[in-house]
C-alpha cells in the first residue's frame, strides 16, 4: 500500500510536466524547421515563375 501511495503522485507529476515540455519543444522545433522550409518554398516558386 505504501509503494502504491508513493507512486501515484510521482506518476501524475511525471505525466503533467513532460507534456508541457514536449509541447514547448514541439513549437520551437516546428518554428525552426518551418522557417527554412518556407524560405525554400518561396525560392522555388520565385525560380519557377522566372
Protein Blocks (a to p, Z undefined) as FASTA:
>chain_A
ZZmmmmmmmmmmmmmmmmmmmmmmmmmmmmmmmmmmmmmmmmmmmmmmZZ
